[in-house]
Amino acid sequence: MGYLLNNENFSRPILNGHRIENWLQACAQQMAVSTEGVQDVNVSIVVRTRNDSQHIQRLFADIQAQIFNGEVEVIVVDTSSRDDTVPYAKAQGAKVISLKQENFTYPKALNLGFQAAKYPWVATLVGHSSLSNRLFLRSVSYWANQDDNLGGIYNLPMANWNASIVERLENIIIRPFVWKGPKEIKELSIGIMGANCSVVKRDVWERLGGYDERYAGGGEDRAFAGTMLANGVHIVREPLCSVFHSHGLSTANNIRQWLHCSEVAKKAVPFETAKVHKRRPDLR
């Protein structure tokens, strides 16, 4: 049985895309066997959006394609979209929370989504991403039944259909260190619990005080991962939690984005709309 979604994207990672495709299919087949008879947990999916109408239909289709018997709710936290993102999300039955651009920060958008979530596990995605396989949610059930002290599951994203050449090249540098079997992560590492591709136990989020809103300009997800680890909460890197996610950035803007990520990994910075729009024209 084919478990992968958006298979055309596996040709985008330069040099190793098809190897990853075959490997991920094998991981999915093993997960399907491992979760036979497992009771699926209930999951809330928080999707942060801004002008994502050209992407979000694919994401909703990926969610609907999941092999999963638990309850699922979708919560869209939208920031001043000017396109059809919000009407489409509402038509699909999603709960929509609207946030004005002048009030937006990364942790605030996440915390609003978590506050609205009613299920014990919360997946965080963005509207311009798509899922890589049909067992994303089933893998959450698997780990939830394995470890009572588990608080987070994540993996790094792969190049999406809109990836620029430099974003596709990142797969050569980063992916060999990531595309390995599931592993408990015990210290901060690149991309840990990135909010574009992670799952958090809701009571852990509540107990630890949520995403730190001092990290307005980003890095709130890494900071929260650090709080989880400091409090003995387990984090697992799971291949089937991978998504396709790209910004379509030029080389110059990609460098700006990496420099920004390096900065927010060290300290909290404010959200500055002009600077964000300079390096992320997709968010204008």
N, C-alpha and C positions, 0 to 999 in steps of 0.2 A: 504493500500500500504506500502511495506517495504521501508523505506528511509535510512536505515543504510548501511554502507559499511564495509567490512573487519570484519564481525560479529564475526569471531573466536577470534579476539583480546579482546572481552569483557569477555572472560574467564580468561584473564591474571591478571587483578587487583584482588588481593587476597581479599576474603570475599564479596566485594560489586560489582563485575563486572556485574553480570546479573541484579542487581537493576539499575545500571547506564544504561545498555542497554535498559531496558524497559522505563526508564525515558527519555532518549534521543530520543527514537522513538516517545514518546508522545510529546516532544518538537517539533520534526520535523513535526508531524501531525498538530500541532497548527500553526506552521510557514506557512505550505502549505495553510491553510485556511486564515491566516492573509495577505498573499501576493497575493491572487487572484486579478487579475487586476492591480497589481503593475508593473510599468515600471522598468525593470531591468537596473541597471547601467552597464557601461563597466568597466572591471577589467583587470589589468595587474598582472600576477603572477610571482614573482621573486623567483627562486629556487636556493639556493646555494648548490653546489655539490663538492664532492671530492671522487672519486672511489665508486660511488653509483650504479653501474650497476645492482647489485642484488636487489636493492630497487626501482629504478626509473621507471621501467615499470609499477609497481603497482600504483605509484603516478600519472603517466600520465593517466592510466585507470580510476583512481578516478576522475580526472579533467574532463575527457570525459563523465563520468557518471552523472555529475551535471545536475539538473533540472534548467535550466537557459537559458534565451533568449538574454542576453546581449552579447556584444563582449568580447572575451577573448584572451589575448596573453600570451605566456609563455616565460619568459626570464631566461635562465640558466646562472648563474655566476659560472664558473667552475674553481677550483684551481688545476691545474696540475694533472688531473686524468690520471691514467695509464691503465684504463680498457675501456669498451665500453660506458661509460656514455655520452661522447660528441657526438659520431656518432649516438647513439640512440636518443638523444635529437634533433639533427638536422633532423633526419629522421621523427620525429614527428612534425616538423614544428616550433620548438622552435628557438628563437634567442639565440645564445651562445656568451657570453663574457668570454674570457679566462684571467685568472689572475695567474701569476707565484707564486709559493709557497713563494719565497723570498720577494715578494711584498704584500703578503696577510695580511690583518687585517680584523676583523669582520665588523667594520663600513665602510671600503673602499669597501668591497664586496657589502654591502647593497646599498651604495650610487651609485655605478656603475649601479646596477640594477634599481634604481629609476631614474637615469639620462636617461636610455634607455626606460623607461616606457612611453607609449603614452596615457594611459587611466587615468581617474580621481581617481580611487581607486587602491591601490597596495597591494596585499596579499604577505606576505613573508613566505616562507616555506624552508625546507631543503630536499635534495634529498633522505634521508633515512627515511622520514616520509611518512605516508599515511593518507588519509582523513577518518573521522568517519561517514560521512553521505553525502547524495546527495543534501542537501540544504545549504551547506557551503556558496556558492556564493549568493544564494537567500537571505540569512540572511543579507548579506552586502546591498543588494538593500532595504530590509525592513528598516534597520536603517538609510540608506542614505536618505530615504523619511520621516523619523520621526523627524530628528534633523539637522537643517542647520549648527549648530555649532559642529557637531560630527567630530572628527578627527581620532579616533582610535577604533578598535574592536579587541578583543582577547579572548582567553581562555587558560587554562593550558593543556598540552598534557597528554595523557594516555600511558600506556605501549604498545609498539609495539611487533611484533612477535619475535624480537631478544632480548627482555628484560631479564635481569638477575633476579635472585630471589630477590635481594635487590631493584632493580628498580620496581619490581612488588609490593614489600612491601610498597613502597612510597605511593601507593594509599590509604593505610589505614590511613596514617598520614595526607596527604594533601587533598585528594579528598572530605572528608566530608565538608570542608570549601569552596569548589569550586562548587560542583554539586548542585547549587541552580539556581533559575530563573535568567534571564538577569538582570543586575544591572549596573547603572552608578558608576564608580569608581572615587572617588574624592581625593584620596591620594595614595602615593606609597605603593605597596603591593607585596607580593611574586609573581614572574613571570609576572608582569605587562608588557604588550605589548612585550612579548618575541618574538624575530624575527623568532623563529621556528614555530610560530602559531599566526600571527597577520595580521591586515589589517590597512593601513594608507591612509588617503586622501592625494593625491600627492601634492596639493597646500599647505597643512599644512606642509608637509616635506620641501618643497621649502621655504616657508615663514619663518620657524623656523631654517633654515640653515642646514637641513639634520642631519644625525647621526654624532655625535661628534667624529672626528677621533683621538682625544687624547685617547679615550677608545679602543685602538688597541687590547688589550687582552680580550675584552668582557665587558659587562655591558653597551654598547652603547644603547641598546634598553630600558633599565630601565632609563638611563639618558635622552633619548629622551622623554620618558613618563613624566618625571619630568618637562621637558621644556614645554610640551604640557599643563600639568596641571597648571603650573605657568602662562601661557598665556591664561588661561580660555578656552582651547580647551577640549571638552568633550571626555571621554573614556568610552566605554561600554564593559562589560564582557558578552559574548554571548555563551551559551553552544554549539550551532551548529558550532562555529568556532574552535571546538576542533579537534585535530589530534592525531594520534598514533605516538609516537616518543620516541625512546630509543637508548642508545649507547651500550648496552650490556656490561656494566662495572662490574668488580668485586667489592667486598665490599670495598677493599682498594682504588681502583680508583674512586669509587663512593664518598667516603669520601673526596678524593682529589678534586673531581669536586665540591662538596658542599662547601668546604673551599674556592676554587677559586671563586665561585659565591658570597660567602659572602664578599670576598675581593673586587671584582670589583663593588659590590653594594655600596661601600664606597668611592672608589677612582679610577682614571684612572691608568691602568697598561699597560706596553708594551706587544706586542705579542712575546712570546718566544717559538719558535718551539720545542726545546728540552723538555721544561716543559709540553707543550701541548701534545706531543707524549707520555710522561710518564704516564699521567693520562687518555689520550684518544688514546689507541692503534688502534682504528678504523680509526683514521686520519693519520696514518703513511703512 
